[in-house]
Amino acid sequence: MRIFYINNPAAHGGKGAKYFSVIKAEFEKSHIACESVQTEYAGHGTEIIKYLDFENYDALVVSGGDGTLFETINGYFANKSAKRIPVGVIPIGRGNAFARDLDLHPEKLSEAVETILTGKTKVVDVGFCKTADSQFYFINILGFGFVTDVAKTAFKLRILGHLSYILGVLYRTISLKAFKLKMEADGKVYERENVFAEISNTRYTGKDFFMAPAAIIDDGLLDITLLNKLSRVRLLQALPKIFTGDHVKMKEVESIRAKKIKIETQPEKLLTPDGQLIGNTPIEIECLPKAIEVFVR
């Protein structure tokens, strides 16, 4: 097996760097031919993979978090190689939501490496999003509204660690305001006063948010979660329920499945695909069924 291995040293607040030599050593111990590289800046992973000659390798392995995987997926689909190779995920980020759906966990790195060496794979779905001036792929989740506003605030306060998210929630709750949403999902139209929307390929988002409990990564559909207009008190009641998936039982929450989705909002809303802050509504989204092969346990 010939592996191209890419690591994000900035993953998990800079802790990713220490895993680079550890993971390389795991491959070398098994006498695997492994070419390895570390990313140097945001977007570097996409650039590296876009121009990689897949003909020279049997697998592409990435260690990082969901943001690193986002770069990987976008580089993968921009790559012009005729040969397609499976992707191995070694989770070392904060969230690792996609890896969690593969039953891979950051505290068990040897298991993640062994999963790749064993060679068992499956093909999974990928989301494709078009905005007015850009397009990208996502493999985990795309959100906007309250969830994105919190992420944007938390990013500005990231020096505070986990406290940044708590402060983001409190700040955005105080300024809570619903917005108009018009969505067409597989031909059916929905018009709502919305607080947030999440379009999920995986069940989890972030580290522990069980956003779409019924999502399946290879069913050819994306799971849409709408949280519609509610009071600040109800919002604060809803947020803890996302850890268990019980939020889907609330009257203000709708769960919808679709392959093709069009969304308009008033006003425009910033997007968070796989935890990144990229693009704005209006958007068109399509589930690309069984679009990429990944190593699984």
WOZI-V139116 format. One line per field, one symbol per residue. psi: psi as a letter, one per 30 degrees, with the letter a starting at -180 (. if undefined). A space follows every 10 residues. Layout:
# WOZI-V139116
psi = ???
This chain:
# WOZI-V139116
psi = kkkjkkkjff khgfffeffe eeeeeeeefg hkjjkllklf lkfeeeeeee gkjffflfkk kkkaaeeeee eeeeeeffkg kekkllkkkj jgaedheeee fghkkffiee eeeeeeeegk llkllkkkkk aegllllkfd lkllbeeeee eeeeefgffg bffeeeeeee efeegkkllk kkkjjhfkkk kljlelkkjk elelkaegji eifgkkfhgg lkkkjkjlkl leeeefeeef ffffgffffk ffkkkkklek kkkkljakkk likhfljkll lllkkkkjkh fkklkl.
